[in-house]
Amino acid sequence: MMKKRLLTATLTVTLALTSLCRVHAASTVDIHYNDWDMPMTGYLKDGTTYVPIRQFFNLLGGSWVTWDEAAHSATVKGNASATFYLNSQTAWYGGAKQTLTGRSYAIDGTMYVPLRGIAGVLDCDISYSGALRRVTLSTEERQEHDADSVYWLARIIEAESGAEPYRGKLAVGNVILNRVKSPDFPNSIYGVIFDRKNGVQFTPVANGTIYNIPSAESIRAAKECLSGTSAVGNCLYFFNPKTATKAGWIKQNCKYYASIGNHDFYLAK
């Protein structure tokens, strides 16, 4: 019995090492999303580019991945919606069963899926440049944004959520734009940020950090928000419950929506 267990364990380790060698023997490629060089590596194998699904959507923001052990599947939730199955070319998205260009697989607890399947989920075009060793996902329509809107939205995102996860940056941008649409607030991004009708609305305006140069991630979040990406629906308020000193009115008069990073987000009742 001991010999059988040892043989089984040895076989399992051998198969895992074989798979790992195959993955890392594959060609590596850079991944771009529109004009953004994503800080991750894809693996090109047998004509199919694979990426770690959880890392991809964490970087993209606005969506997250959950794992179902019983079904051996990874499900994307949030702005994107799909399910990929381990060791299978099958996925579900767009309301239908899809056949991928390769089989999803896992190495050391990380699930890799064909990038072309993710392109289908995001409704993106996909192209490959052998000379640059780059795979690019691109939306069909690149929306141009008013420079002033990006300028101020990126700065308030950076000042309020520079250390927050990407989804938290999107959420802060959503609140600003929701206020612009609301009749209870000024009708411009600049007006909302510097609104003093009921006192200073945002701490960065008071302490001057609103003028700090935003990171590339904050700029990307601003553009995503202006393009319609939403992380917190119609929320109009947010605050850090650990540091906020004037959040009583929000708690008493608004409806809690979600917590992202260090911020709580609220809807108007």
Protein Blocks (a to p, Z undefined) as FASTA:
>chain_A
ZZmmmmmmmmmmmmmmmmmmmmmmpccddddehjaccdbddddeehiacddfklmmmmng
oiacdddfklopacdehjbccdddehiabdceehiacddfbdcddeehiacddfklmmmm
nopacdddfklopacdddfbdcdddfklmmmmmmmmmmmmmmpcfklmmmmmmmmmmmmm
pmkbccbfklmmmocknopfbfklmnopmmpccdfklmmmmmmmmnopafkljafbdcdf
klocblmmmmmmmccfbdehjbccdddZZ
